[in-house]
């Protein structure tokens, strides 16, 4: 059972890595709503929830970049709002990295389990 679970987690992580690479190349169009969890059939998908988190973090970063660019170019004088957006994007990314680190630690522990 441990081997099967480790295989599923590895497959999900590989899918997430591929999606993250694609996200870095071409950012998908994201609507303003909150991403949904699961596969649409009421089930929970770890891979889908991580994809949604990646999209959310990317969207936060894009908003922060736009606000900073507007302040830099003089289109906006909302420096406080731009800084808050920047900090929110930074915290979102840090949280995502902590989740990733915990998942990778769990995978390592699963790999160490005796079969």
N, C-alpha and C positions, 0 to 999 in steps of 0.2 A: 504494500500500500504506500509506503514512504517513497519508493522508487517511482510509482505512478504519479504521485503528487509532485515530486521534484520535476518529473518530465513535463507535467502540465504548467508548472511555474516557469520552467525554462522556455517553453513554447510561448507563453504570454510575454515573458521578458524579451524574447526575440522579436515578437510582433511589435512591442512597444518601441524597441530600438529602431526598427524599420520605420515606424510611424514618426518617431522623433526626427530621424534623418530627413524624411519627406517634409516634415513641418519646417525644418530649418531651410530647406530649399524653396518651397512654395507654401506660403501661409494660406490655409483654406479660408473661405468666406464664412464668418461666424455670425449668427444672428445675435441680437441683444439679450435673448433669454438665457436662462440657466441651462447648462447641459443636463441631459437625463442620464441616469445610471441604468445599467442593465442592457439587455439585448432587445428590448421592446416587447418581450413576451412575459414580462413580470419576473424574469430571472436576474440574478446578479452576475455580472461579468467583471472580474478584476481588471482584465485588459481594457475593457470599454471604460471603466471608471478612471483608469490611469490615462487613457487617451483624452477623456473629457478634462481631466486635471491639466494635462499638457496644453490643451487648447485654451483653457481659462488663464493659465499663467502667461501664455503667449499673448493673449488679448490684453491682459493687464500691462504687459511690457509695451505693446504697441500704443495703448492709450497714454502711458507715461511718456513715451518717446514723442508722440504728437504734441502733448502739452508742453514738454520742454522745448520742442522746435518752435511752437507758437510764441513762447516767452522769449526765446533767443532772437526770433525774427521781428519781434515787436508787435505781433498780431494780438497778443494777450499780455495783460499785466498781472495775471494771477500766478505769481511766483509760489505762493504758499500751496495752492492747489496742485501745481506742477510737482513741487517737492513731495507733497503727500502721495500723489500718484506714483512717483518714483519709489518711495519707501514701501508702498503697498505692493508694487511689482517685485521689489527686492525680497520682501517677506514671503510673498507667494512662491517665489523661486526657491528660497531657503527651505520652506516647508516641503515643497516637492522633493528637494534633494534629501531631506531627512527621511521622508517616506521611502524613497529609492534605497537609501542606505539601510534602512530597517529590513526592507524586502530582500536585499542582497545578503544581509546577515542571516536572515531566516533560510534562504536558499543554501547558504554555506553550511548552516547547522543541519539541514535536511540531508545534504550530501555526506555529512560525517556520520549519519545514523547507520548502525549495522543493519545489514539486509537479512 
